[in-house]
Amino acid sequence: MISSAFESLNDAGAAPILVLCDHATNIVPPTVSGGDLGLPPEEMARHIAYDIGARGVAIELARLLDAPALLTRFSRLVIDPNRGEFDPTLLMRLYDGTIIAGNRHADTAERERRLDDWHRPYHQAITARIDAMLAAGQDPALLSIHSFTPRLRGGPPRPWHVGVLWDRDERIARPLIDALDAEPDVCVGDNEPYQGALEGDTMFRHGTMRGLRHVLIEVRQDLIETPEQQIAWARRLAPILGRAVRDTSDAIPTA
């Protein structure tokens, strides 16, 4: 299924897993500031517009795990689905040194329009999918796939190959961190390069608030630039995540 806000893949997937990708694309709908937010193509190709490589990893993970997936079909610069509706970074006007011209004069009415057209339909789709899985007797685990830049705002190189973000519930995060940490060629970040405790984000809204197992995975973008790299990382993560989901099916939340 494809809507203007999201695409739903592998709907018949049998695993008790829902794969999510909040920043899957850099698409700007034609009804938003001429379809480009006033930015040239080279800016829309940067990490400010989407999570480079994350979509490919998410799609391959869903295939390998036999899990349904929901992925956005709008740029995070249109409105950020991984932010709560009242988060000040929901609609960015300046991001990593770039002025987002098409957002500079976006008023309350425009913000509400974008919430109604893109942000809310995506989250409603997640809620509906979770409700359907629960009704079918499944205990869904949420796997959110993101990517991060090798460095940010001219800062030092980030050493992590992959980051595992979590807040109160480490049922999936802890075994994933331990397994990746045991691999000699992987530098894993435990709540690095970002903190997983972001009230109102996708994992908080659909995982923490509903008591569901969940984890947010960040892969460094230079490691997943090509389809081959995306497939390789999905293949690396899939067996670890599959085991973590199976082993925590009866686990009590940690907090």
N, C-alpha and C positions, 0 to 999 in steps of 0.2 A: 504494500500500500504506500502511495506517495501523496502527501498533501503539500500545500505551500510552505508549511511550517516544519514538517518532519517526514522522514521515510521510515517505514516499518519493514524489517527484513526477517526472513526465516520464521514467519509467524507460527509455523507448525513445529518449531523446535521443541524437543521433549524435555530438555534439561530444566531443572528448577533454578534457572539463571536468567537474568535480564541484562543484556549488554547495552550500555548507553554511551553516546558520544555527543556531548553538549556543544562542542565547537568543531563540528565535522566539516564545515564548508565556509568559503568566503563569498558566497552568493549574496548580492544585495538586490532585493526585489525591485522591479522597475518603478513601483509606486513610492519608493523611498529615495528622495533626493536624486532623481534621475537615474537610479540604478547603480550609482558608483560612490555616493556620499561625498562627491567632490574630490575624490582621491584618484591619482593615476594608478595604472595597473601594477606598477612596481611596489606601491604601498599596500595595495590589496593582496599582494602575494606574500606579505610579511606575516609574522606571527601575531601582529596586532589584529588581524582580520579573522584568523582561525587557528586551530591547532594543527600545524603541518604534520602530515603522516598519520594522525590519530584515526581518521576514518578507515583507512586501509587496515590498520591493526584491529579495529573494532569489528569490521566485517569478517576478517579471517578468524578472529576469536569466536565469533558467533557460529561460524561454520564448523570449526573444530570442536566446539563444546556442544553443538546441536542446540543452540540457545536462540531465542528471539532477540532482536535488537531494535532499538529506536535511535535514530540519528537526526540531528537538526539539518534544515535546508536553508539556513540564513546565517549570515555573518554575525559574529559576536558584536560587531560594531553597530549593527542594526538595533539590537538589544541583547543583553547578555543573559542567556537562559540559566547560567550557573550562578546567578545572583538573585537574592530575594527582591521582591517588587519595590521595596523601599531602600534598597542598597544604593549609596551614592555613586557607585561605579556601574550601575545598571546600564546607563546610556553615557558612553564615554565621549568627552569633547576633546581631550588630549590624552594620547596614549603613546608611551615610549618615545617621546619627542615629536610625534606627529599630531598636528591639529586636524581633527575630524570635522571638516568644513560643513558637511551635511548634518551634523549634530549640534553645531554651535548655537543655533536659534530654535532648537526643538523645544516646544513648550509643553505644558501639562497635557494638552489635548493630543499632541503628537506622541508623547510618551504612552498615553493610554491606548492610542490606536495601535502602536507597535506591540504593546502587551497583549491586546485582544487578538491581533492578527498572527503573531508568531510565538511569543513567550508562553502565553496561557495554553494554546492548543498543544504545544509540546508537552507541557507538564500534565495536562489533562490526559494525553495519550499514555504517559507513564503511569498515572494513577489507574486508568482503565485496564492497562495490561497487568499491573500488580493485582488489582481486584479480581481479574479473571483467573490468574494463577492461584490465588488464595482460594477462590471458589472451586477450583479443580483439585484442591487438596495439596497443593504445593506450598513449600516454604521458600519463596524466591530470594535468591541472593543477587544483589545489584553490583554490577561491575562497570564503573565509569572510566572511560579511556580518554586521556588527555596527552598533551605533549608540551615540552618546555624548551626554551631557547638555550643554546650552549652558554650564552652570557646575556645579561640584561642591563640596559642603560649604561653600556661601557664598563660594567663591573668586571670582576675577575672571572675566569672560566669556571663553570660549574662542574665539579668532578663527578657527579652522580650520572650513571647511565639510566637509572630508573628511580623514580620516587614513589613511595607508597604512603598515601595520605589517609589519615583516619582521625576520628574525634573521640567518641566515648566507647565505641564498640570495636574491639580489635580481633574479633573472631576470625575474620579472613585476613586482615592485615598482618597479624603477628606470624602465622605460618608462612605467609607469602614473603615477608621480610626475612625470616629465618632461612627459607629455602634459597632465596636469591643471594643472601649474604654468604651462603656456603659455596657459591659458584666463584671460582678464583678470578674470573675475568669480568665480574660485575661489581660495580660500586653502587650500592643501594642506599637511598635516602629514606630515613624514617621520619616522616613529616618534613621532608626536604624535596625540592627547594621551596615548598610552600607549606603552611600549616593546614591541616585537614579540618580544623575547627572553624568553620565559617557559617555562622547562623544564617539560615535562609537559602543556602546553596542547594544544589540538586540532591546531594547525599544526605544533608540534614533534613530536607523536606520529605524525601521518600524513604530514606533509610532510618535515620535516627528517630524521627517523629513517629514512625510506624513500627519500630522495634525490629526491623529487618536487617539481616546481615548485608554488609556493603563494604566496598573499598573503592578508592579513587587511585588510579594508576597513571603516573606521568612518565613518559618515555622521552629521552632527550632527542630533539628534532633532527640533529645531524645523523642519528642512528636509524632513522626511519624515513629518510627522504625519498627512497625509491620503493616501488611495489615489492621488489624482492626483499628489501630490508624489513618492510612492514610484515610480510609473511613470516620471515625468520623470527621476528620478535613475538608475533602471535604464537608461533609454534613453541617458542621457549616458555611463554607464559601459560599456555593452555593446560598442560599437564599439572603444573603446580596449582593453578586455580581450580582445576577439576577436583584434585585431591582435597584442597582446602574446603571447598563447598561440601563434598561428601563427608569429610571428617567433622564438620561443624553443624551437621543437619539437626542434631539434638542438643547442641550446646546452648547454655544459658548466656544471655548478653553479659558482657563484662562490666557494664555500668548502666 
